Amino acid sequence: METQLIISDKALDIQSCVDWVMSPQSGGIDVFIGTVRDSTKGKRVIRLELEAYEPMAIKEMEKIAAQAIEKWPVQKLLMHHRTGILEVGEAPVIIAVSCAHRDAAFEACRYVIDTLKQTVPIWKKEIFEDGEVWVAAHP
C-alpha cells in the first residue's frame, strides 16, 4: 500500500496524479478533481485564496489515508491540495484511489474527499466582485 500526500502552492498536475496511482493490480481507479467554479450562490467568483496549517494538515491527511486503508483494500492513495491564490478553473484538490475492484475505489475516494473537507485544517476565502468571505471549512 502506497500513499502520496502533498500540500503545495504550485499548480496540481492531474495527469501525473493519475499516472502515479495506476498499477497492474488495480482494476478500479477513482479520481476526484475539485475545481474553482465561477459562481457561488449566484455571485460571480473572481478567485479563491487557500491557506493551510501544513504540519497539522499532513497529520490529518495521514489519519484519513490510514482509515481508508483499514476500511477498503486500497492499493494506492493520493491526496494533493493547493494553497495560495487560485483562478476559476484551477484545481485546488485531487484525490486518487486505486483498488483491485471499482466499488472499493469509489467508496474509498468518496470517504477521503468528504473526510478531508471535514477535518483537514485548510481554509478557503472566496473573492467576489463585491467582496470576500471565508468559507467554513468544517461545518
N, C-alpha and C positions, 0 to 999 in steps of 0.2 A: 504494500500500500504506500503510495507516494502522495505528498501534498506540496502545493506551491502557494504560499500566502504572501501577498505583496500589497503594500500601500505606497503609492508613488505620486509625485506631482507631474509625471510625464504622461503623455498620451498612451492609452492602453492599446496593445496590438492584438486585435481579435484573432487573426489567423494564427499567430504564434501560440495563443492560449489553446485554440482547438488542436493544433499540432501537438502540443505538449501532452494533452490529456488522452490522445489516441494511443491504443495499444492493440496488439494482435489478440489479446484475451478479451477485449471489450466488444460485446455485441450491441451495447447501447451507450451512447454518449448524449448527454443532455447539456445544453448551453443556455444560460440566461445572460442577456446583454441588456443592461439598463442604459437608456439614453436620455439626454436632456431634451424634454419636449418644449414646444414653442408657446404653450399656454397652460395656465393653472386657474381653475375656477373662472374662466372667461377673461383672465388678464394675460396680456402678452408678456412672456418671459424673455428677458434680454440675455441673461446668463445665470449660471449658478456659481456660488463660491462654497467650496467644501473644505472643512477643517477636521483634523483628527488628533486625538491624543494617541500617537503611534504606539508607544510601548504597551499601553493597555489594549489598544485595538488589536494588535497582533496576538496578544494573550487570549482575547475573546475569540478571535478567528481560530486559534489553535483548539480551543474548547469546542467550538462548533464542528470543526473537522473531526475531532475525536468522537463526538456524539454521533455524527453521521456514519463514521466507520463502525461504530458499535451497532447501529440500527440497520444498516444495509451493507451488502457485500461490495463496498466501493473499492475500485482498483486504483483510480487516480482522482484527486480532488484539487481544484484550483479556485482560489478567491483572489481577485485583483481589484483594488479600489483606488480611485483617483482622489487627490486633494488639489486644491488650488482653484483657479478660475476656469470654468468650462463653458463653452458656447453651445447653443442649440445644435443638436445632432451628435455631439460628442458622447462618449461612453464613460460614465463615472464608475460603473461596476460590471465585472464579468465573473460569472460563476460557471464552472465546467466540471462535470462529474462523469466518470466512466465506470461502468459495471458490466458484468457478463450479460445481463438482461436489461431491456429498456425500462420495465416497470420500476426497478430499483433505482436506475439512473434518474428517471423523472421525479420519483419521490424524494430522493436524497437532494437533488438540486433545488426543489421547492423548499424543502426544510432549511437548507443552507441560506438561501436568499432571505426567506422570511425571518429566520433567527438572527441573521446578520443585521437586518434593519431594526430589529427589536433590541439588540444587546450591545452592538459594537459602537464605541464612542466616536462616531463620525457625524459631524453636524453640517447641515445644508442651509445656505441662505439663498433664497430666490430673489433675483433682481428684476424688477418690473419697470415699465416705462415711467410709472408714477410713484415708485418707492421700492421698499425691500422688506422681506420678512424672513426670520429664522424659522425653519420648518421643524416641528417637533420630531426629533429622531426616534424617540422611544415613547409611543403613545401609552 
